[in-house]
Amino acid sequence: MISYSPFKIKNAFHQPGPIFVHKKEVEPYNDDHQFSPEIKADKQNVPLLLIGYNTKQNMVFTKLVSDDDIDFLINI
């Protein structure tokens, strides 16, 4: 099993996450300013939580998305 963490500093937020491998080749989703429409549409099964970190990798922002516009929240 392989995993990935974007954090370089060892702290409480240095939690590795999964890497998903597709059976068939797929195009990567590269739109950093708009959330994936498929995931946005499934709020029942995929509750979204935004977490922001500063350059020292400390958590500085959390927001349960609920019915808010996630695309707006990403671009604040």
C-alpha positions as CSV (number, residue, x, y, z in Angstrom):
1,M,0.0,0.0,0.0
2,I,1.2,3.5,-0.8
3,S,0.0,6.8,0.6
4,Y,0.7,10.5,0.2
5,S,1.0,13.5,2.5
6,P,1.5,17.1,1.3
7,F,3.2,18.0,4.6
8,K,6.9,18.1,5.1
9,I,7.0,19.1,8.8
10,K,6.3,16.3,11.3
11,N,3.3,17.6,13.3
12,A,-0.2,16.5,14.2
13,F,-1.5,17.4,10.7
14,H,1.1,15.2,8.9
15,Q,-1.4,12.5,8.2
16,P,-0.9,10.5,5.0
17,G,-3.9,9.9,2.8
18,P,-4.7,7.4,0.1
19,I,-3.7,7.4,-3.5
20,F,-6.4,6.2,-5.8
21,V,-5.5,4.2,-8.8
22,H,-8.0,3.8,-11.7
23,K,-8.3,0.6,-13.6
24,K,-8.6,2.5,-16.8
25,E,-6.7,5.6,-17.9
26,V,-8.5,8.8,-16.8
27,E,-7.9,12.5,-17.3
28,P,-6.7,14.3,-14.2
29,Y,-9.0,17.0,-12.8
30,N,-6.9,20.2,-12.9
31,D,-9.4,23.0,-12.2
32,D,-8.0,24.5,-9.0
33,H,-10.8,27.2,-8.9
34,Q,-13.8,24.9,-9.2
35,F,-14.7,21.8,-7.2
36,S,-15.4,18.6,-9.1
37,P,-19.1,18.7,-10.1
38,E,-19.5,14.9,-9.5
39,I,-18.4,15.2,-5.9
40,K,-20.4,18.5,-5.3
41,A,-23.5,16.8,-6.4
42,D,-23.3,14.0,-3.8
43,K,-23.5,15.9,-0.5
44,Q,-25.4,13.0,1.1
45,N,-22.5,10.5,0.7
46,V,-19.6,13.0,0.5
47,P,-19.9,15.7,3.2
48,L,-17.3,18.3,2.4
49,L,-15.0,20.0,5.0
50,L,-12.5,22.6,3.9
51,I,-9.3,22.9,6.0
52,G,-6.7,25.6,5.5
53,Y,-3.1,25.6,6.7
54,N,-0.5,28.3,7.0
55,T,3.1,28.0,5.8
56,K,4.1,26.4,9.1
57,Q,1.5,23.7,8.4
58,N,-0.8,24.7,11.3
59,M,-4.5,24.6,10.8
60,V,-5.9,28.1,10.5
61,F,-9.3,27.6,8.9
62,T,-12.1,25.0,9.0
63,K,-15.5,25.1,7.4
64,L,-18.2,22.5,7.0
65,V,-19.5,23.2,3.6
66,S,-23.1,22.0,4.0
67,D,-25.3,23.9,1.5
68,D,-22.7,26.7,1.0
69,D,-21.2,27.2,-2.5
70,I,-17.9,25.4,-2.2
71,D,-16.5,27.1,-5.3
72,F,-17.0,30.5,-3.7
73,L,-15.4,29.2,-0.4
74,I,-12.3,27.8,-2.3
75,N,-11.7,31.2,-3.9
76,I,-12.0,33.5,-0.8
